[in-house]
Amino acid sequence: MDYSTNVTYLFLEGHVELEKYRYVYFVITLTVYILIICCNVVVLSIIYTNKCLHEPMYIFIAALLCNGLFGTAALYPKLLSDFLSEKQIISHGACLFQAFWLYTCAASEFTLLSAMAYDRYVSICKPLQYATLVKMSTVKKILFFCWFVPSCEIGISIILTYRQLCEFKLKRIYCNNYSIAKLSCGDITAMSTYGLILLSIVVFPTVIFIIYSYVKIIDVCLKSSKDFRRKALQTCFPHLLIFISFAVTVCFEVINSRLEGNMPHIFAMIMSAENFVVPPLINPVIYGLKLQEIWNRIKKMIWKRNMHVFAD
């Protein structure tokens, strides 16, 4: 604690051989962050500038990519700063805010993936009712729900975590709610129990709904023509792949936070970092390559740019 300003600071001690590899870490992290921004911005700009893509499916994709950018903005700038700093510290309040931001984006990712599953389910299984069930006003309400409800749920968790600390060293490279709670002086049973309940509320209904949606979609596809089956699976496959990838990385993070200290440190840090590298990097790549409408416009944009270069 800094007694001159009455501000409590935490030391982030999760870095592996930082003194030796700080510039290597910095360059790699900066490169990944730039790639994440560029890949997401390209797909977002394609969706924004093409009015024919202003449909619920593409709006949900844009929301998912924006959510990924919000999440990485909570991590990468601080991480890059730490790599070049002599001391890796953060105030208690800022640490709680970072945890709130990261967890809210993670929970919102699940709700957005559920919304996308609902959109595909209605589009393929109930095409005649699609215009009625998935109106633009409905899409706006769903998007509000996808961000507002997780922020309230995580906000309660942060309030339960906010208490006097007896320890000030986090074995992490960023702030994790459960790790912060373990530094507190009092009993953390209430916070830990709420965290497990919240995890079950956020994850299990989402998984069950998405599995149900895809069982129904596959059933309809098997009874339909080959061309319909191909088009349906072409739009559903990227979503399913992204959901599986995100669910796996979240499971790794939960295991990592709960079993902290019981596994090799370098492995634990890789597990904790991959959740903010893999999903935001592969989401725009998968949607850009697998969805024909987006991929055709990306190729068209590249072709126009090359033509301008040759003309000059």
Secondary structure, 3 states (H helix, E strand, C coil): CECCCCECEEEECCCCCHHHHHHHHHHHHHHHHHHHHHHHHHHHHHHHHCHHHCCHHHHHHHHHHHHHHHHHHCCHHHHHHHHCCCCCEEEHHHHHHHHHHHHHHHHHHHHHHHHHHHHHHHHHHCHHHHHHHCCHHHHHHHHHHHHHHHHHHHHHHHHHHCCCECCCEECCCCCCHHHHHCCECCCCHHHHHHHHHHHHHHHHHHHHHHHHHHHHHHHHHHCCCHHHHHHHHHHHHHHHHHHHHHHHHHHHHHHHHHCCCCCCHHHHHHHHHHCCCHHHHHHHHHHHHHCHHHHHHHHHHHHHHHHHHHHC
